[in-house]
Amino acid sequence: MANNRKTGSYYEEQAAVYLESLGMTVLEHNYRNKRGEIDLIAKESSTIVFIEVKYRSSTSCGTPGEAVTAGKQRTISRCALAYMMEHHLPEDNAYRFDVISIGSDALKHYRNAFDFCG
């Protein structure tokens, strides 16, 4: 388990560096609350972006992006709502859910990967 956590942290950091290279500001790493965890929270202009980072060393069990199931999307959405409330962010602000998929050959960034799932 410790190795999985270390591997996950490594690729989350790579994703953060990538996002910053796009001009985004990373606000949180591994944000946790009682509803779940969000790997990265960033800001792009005035949009708050909640990002799930998935790494797979091979595609034998599917692509990294396929691991972001409907259940995982609901967990991220609920966690994001708690983050917005905790930070007193207005409902009418722009929000987005992205997925960064990292495989053995490339990093892929899926903007607006899914909609809020309450």
C-alpha positions in Angstrom: 0.0 0.0 0.0 2.8 2.4 0.8 4.3 1.9 -2.6 0.9 2.6 -4.2 0.7 5.8 -2.2 4.2 6.8 -3.2 3.5 6.1 -6.9 0.3 8.0 -6.7 2.0 11.0 -5.1 4.7 11.0 -7.8 2.2 11.1 -10.7 0.0 13.6 -8.9 3.0 15.9 -8.7 3.8 15.3 -12.4 0.2 16.3 -13.1 0.5 19.4 -11.0 3.7 20.5 -12.8 1.8 19.9 -16.1 -1.1 22.1 -15.0 1.2 24.9 -13.8 2.9 24.8 -17.2 -0.6 25.6 -18.7 -0.8 28.6 -16.4 -3.1 27.1 -13.9 -2.6 27.6 -10.1 -2.7 24.5 -8.0 -4.6 25.3 -4.8 -4.7 21.9 -3.1 -3.0 18.5 -3.3 -4.9 15.5 -1.9 -7.8 17.5 -0.5 -9.7 15.3 1.9 -12.9 15.6 3.8 -15.5 13.1 5.2 -17.0 12.8 1.7 -13.8 11.6 0.0 -10.7 12.9 -1.6 -9.8 15.0 -4.7 -6.3 14.6 -6.0 -5.8 18.2 -7.2 -7.8 21.4 -7.0 -6.6 24.2 -9.3 -7.7 27.5 -10.6 -7.7 28.5 -14.3 -8.7 32.2 -14.7 -11.8 32.3 -12.4 -12.7 28.6 -12.9 -12.1 26.2 -10.0 -11.0 22.8 -11.4 -11.3 19.6 -9.5 -8.9 17.0 -11.0 -8.7 13.3 -10.6 -5.3 11.8 -11.6 -5.1 8.2 -12.7 -2.0 6.3 -13.5 -1.7 2.8 -15.0 1.6 1.1 -16.0 -0.3 -1.0 -18.6 -3.8 -1.1 -20.2 -4.4 -4.8 -19.4 -7.1 -3.7 -16.9 -8.2 -0.7 -19.0 -7.0 2.8 -19.5 -6.4 5.1 -16.6 -9.3 7.3 -17.6 -11.7 4.3 -17.5 -10.9 3.9 -13.8 -12.9 7.1 -13.1 -16.2 5.3 -12.7 -19.7 6.8 -12.1 -19.2 6.0 -8.4 -15.9 7.8 -8.3 -17.4 10.8 -10.1 -20.2 11.0 -7.4 -17.5 10.8 -4.7 -15.5 13.6 -6.3 -18.6 15.7 -6.8 -19.7 15.4 -3.2 -16.2 16.2 -2.0 -16.1 19.2 -4.3 -19.4 20.5 -2.9 -18.0 20.2 0.6 -14.9 22.1 -0.6 -17.0 24.9 -2.1 -19.0 25.2 1.2 -15.9 25.1 3.4 -14.2 27.9 1.3 -17.5 29.9 1.0 -17.3 29.8 -2.8 -20.3 31.2 -4.7 -22.6 28.8 -6.5 -22.5 30.9 -9.6 -18.7 30.6 -9.9 -17.4 28.5 -12.8 -16.4 24.9 -11.8 -15.1 22.0 -13.8 -14.1 18.4 -13.4 -11.0 17.2 -15.2 -9.2 13.9 -15.4 -5.5 13.5 -16.1 -4.7 10.0 -17.4 -1.1 9.0 -17.2 0.0 5.8 -18.9 3.4 4.3 -19.7 3.5 6.3 -22.9 1.7 9.7 -22.3 -0.2 12.1 -20.2 -3.7 13.0 -21.4 -5.8 15.8 -20.0 -9.5 15.5 -20.3 -11.2 18.9 -19.6 -14.8 18.8 -18.5 -14.4 15.0 -18.2 -17.7 14.7 -16.4 -20.5 16.8 -15.0 -21.4 17.3 -11.3 -23.1 14.1 -10.0 -25.0 14.8 -6.8 
